[in-house]
Amino acid sequence: MDQVDLLPHPVDVVCLPAFPRCRTSPVEVAACPLGPEIDSIGEKLFGYSAPLSALPRTLPGGIGEEVKSYELFGGGYSSFRRSDPRIEGRIHAALGTARSVLNVGAGTGSYEPTDRSVTALEPSWRMISQRPPGSAPVVRGEAGAMPIADEAFDATLAIFTIQHWADLEAGLGEMMRVSRRQVIFTFDVTRQRDLWFTADYVPAAAELEERRAPRLEQVVKALGGATVEAVPIPGDCIDGFGAAYWRRPSAYLDPNVRANISSLLQLDPSQVQPGVARLAADLESGSWQRRYGHLLELDSLDLGYHLIVATQAA
Ligand SMILES: C[S@@+](CC[C@H](N)C(=O)[O-])C[C@H]1O[C@@H](n2cnc3c(N)ncnc32)[C@H](O)[C@@H]1O
């Protein structure tokens, strides 16, 4: 049985018939941004809204490999990947006075502000299906070809997603086309080995990111200039992304934790298991504590995560 049929609640989803860019689509998106009073983006913009289970499940042209991994493995995402309030504060501050926000690669809706008009853009049904009741309406689409009108939003947001985009420049170009302000939360791929887990135990995870993730300079250049601010990761970080457990080593022994970190779940288990077994042994013998025990004293740590903020000229 398909996951989407098991949804306990309808999710407002817009899926354009041929998934075209709205600039060339006969179903032009004219009315964005949406007011907060609008519950269903589909009804308002296209006269089309339906429970998720009634909508088509394939993206025209096929879905990319990166999206596919979220379709296949994203089942427990909403339990392990939740907004961390300290990181959220930084992201929301970076949105400035934007009243309308498009969250690109929105996943299950982490970090979406509740005091602004938010619309989500997300390609994976599995991720869409895990959005909680009452969360922002979703447009099913991908970053490189957004079915969204020019300048439809005050700001676009992209959190932990740009490393998955097949065409970074196209995606950032679309963010600039549909909004004047762009806010991106991502990691510095050159600092993958700042985290002891990737450096010492699963270096293949660092290698995977080094192959696919863009460098910060590439992002800044594509945006035509941007500010870049480091965001230290709290030792008790609530959002379970790759480096979130730097102060809680035994968390990496939990297969459910690893299943919600894309760089670990996309690897062959043979590239992960030996490192995990070694970590278990090192924790048992006290070897990890001898090498890294000093980290247990810290409240937060700079591991290369950054907020990139750009504002385009009017
Ligand atoms: C690590 S999740 C982050 C989700 C959410 N932003 C968060 O912070 O929890 C990455 C998301 O990017 C989405 N994604 C992958 N490829 C994409 C693309 N080309 N365009 C837009 N989103 C994409 C995935 O489906 C997934 O939901």
Ligand as a Chemical Component Dictionary entry (heavy atoms), coordinates in Angstrom:
data_LIG
# 
_chem_comp.id                   LIG 
_chem_comp.type                 NON-POLYMER 
_chem_comp.pdbx_formal_charge   0 
_chem_comp.three_letter_code    LIG 
# 
loop_
_chem_comp_atom.comp_id 
_chem_comp_atom.atom_id 
_chem_comp_atom.alt_atom_id 
_chem_comp_atom.type_symbol 
_chem_comp_atom.charge 
_chem_comp_atom.model_Cartn_x 
_chem_comp_atom.model_Cartn_y 
_chem_comp_atom.model_Cartn_z 
_chem_comp_atom.pdbx_ordinal 
LIG C1  C1  C 0  17.171 17.332 4.111  1  
LIG S1  S1  S 1  15.596 17.628 3.419  2  
LIG C2  C2  C 0  15.276 19.246 4.085  3  
LIG C3  C3  C 0  13.822 19.495 4.244  4  
LIG C4  C4  C 0  13.477 20.751 5.035  5  
LIG N1  N1  N 0  13.910 21.948 4.337  6  
LIG C5  C5  C 0  14.055 20.685 6.409  7  
LIG O1  O1  O 0  14.842 21.573 6.787  8  
LIG O2  O2  O -1 13.724 19.754 7.150  9  
LIG C6  C6  C 0  15.914 17.965 1.737  10 
LIG C7  C7  C 0  14.659 18.235 0.951  11 
LIG O3  O3  O 0  15.031 18.699 -0.354 12 
LIG C8  C8  C 0  14.105 18.142 -1.273 13 
LIG N2  N2  N 0  14.673 18.188 -2.618 14 
LIG C9  C9  C 0  15.498 17.324 -3.232 15 
LIG N3  N3  N 0  15.766 17.708 -4.487 16 
LIG C10 C10 C 0  15.102 18.879 -4.673 17 
LIG C11 C11 C 0  14.984 19.781 -5.765 18 
LIG N4  N4  N 0  15.623 19.571 -6.913 19 
LIG N5  N5  N 0  14.191 20.868 -5.610 20 
LIG C12 C12 C 0  13.558 21.102 -4.445 21 
LIG N6  N6  N 0  13.650 20.273 -3.370 22 
LIG C13 C13 C 0  14.417 19.186 -3.477 23 
LIG C14 C14 C 0  13.877 16.734 -0.759 24 
LIG O4  O4  O 0  12.715 16.141 -1.308 25 
LIG C15 C15 C 0  13.795 16.994 0.725  26 
LIG O5  O5  O 0  12.498 17.281 1.143  27 
# 
loop_
_chem_comp_bond.comp_id 
_chem_comp_bond.atom_id_1 
_chem_comp_bond.atom_id_2 
_chem_comp_bond.value_order 
_chem_comp_bond.pdbx_ordinal 
LIG C1  S1  SING 1  
LIG S1  C2  SING 2  
LIG S1  C6  SING 3  
LIG C2  C3  SING 4  
LIG C3  C4  SING 5  
LIG C4  N1  SING 6  
LIG C4  C5  SING 7  
LIG C5  O1  DOUB 8  
LIG C5  O2  SING 9  
LIG C6  C7  SING 10 
LIG C7  O3  SING 11 
LIG C7  C15 SING 12 
LIG O3  C8  SING 13 
LIG C8  N2  SING 14 
LIG C8  C14 SING 15 
LIG N2  C9  SING 16 
LIG N2  C13 SING 17 
LIG C9  N3  DOUB 18 
LIG N3  C10 SING 19 
LIG C10 C11 SING 20 
LIG C10 C13 DOUB 21 
LIG C11 N4  SING 22 
LIG C11 N5  DOUB 23 
LIG N5  C12 SING 24 
LIG C12 N6  DOUB 25 
LIG N6  C13 SING 26 
LIG C14 O4  SING 27 
LIG C14 C15 SING 28 
LIG C15 O5  SING 29 
# 
